[in-house]
Amino acid sequence: MDYLVGNSSVIVTDKKILERIEAIADMPQDNQNQIFSVIDALIRDYNAKKAYA
């Protein structure tokens, strides 16, 4: 099953990604904030590597 959320043009078709997102959505807000902080840092670092490669 594919999901389109908000104004995004990205359709997630990877079942493992969807399962992870659903699990995160069920967690308390504090846990979600911790997970998203880590994800944001990884994305920031990945984008910096791309910019300087």
C-alpha positions in Angstrom: 0.0 0.0 0.0 1.3 3.5 -0.9 0.8 6.6 1.2 0.9 10.2 0.3 1.0 12.5 3.3 0.6 16.3 3.3 2.0 18.2 0.3 4.7 15.8 -0.4 5.2 14.3 -3.9 7.1 11.3 -2.4 5.3 8.0 -2.4 6.7 5.4 0.0 6.6 1.9 -1.4 9.1 0.2 0.9 7.1 -1.8 3.4 9.9 -1.7 6.0 9.9 2.1 5.9 6.2 2.2 6.3 6.2 -0.2 9.2 8.9 1.9 10.9 6.9 5.1 10.4 3.8 3.5 11.8 5.7 2.3 14.9 7.1 5.8 15.4 3.6 7.3 15.1 2.4 5.0 17.9 5.2 6.2 20.3 4.9 8.9 22.9 5.9 12.4 21.7 9.2 12.4 23.7 10.3 9.2 21.9 9.3 10.6 18.5 11.4 13.7 19.2 14.4 11.7 20.0 14.1 9.6 16.9 13.6 12.6 14.7 16.6 14.4 16.2 18.8 11.5 15.2 17.2 11.2 11.8 17.6 15.0 11.3 21.3 14.8 12.3 22.0 11.9 9.9 20.2 13.7 7.0 22.2 16.9 7.8 25.5 15.0 7.8 24.6 13.2 4.6 23.7 16.4 2.8 26.9 18.0 3.9 28.9 15.1 2.6 27.2 15.4 -0.8 27.8 19.2 -0.9 31.6 18.7 -0.3 32.1 15.6 -2.3 
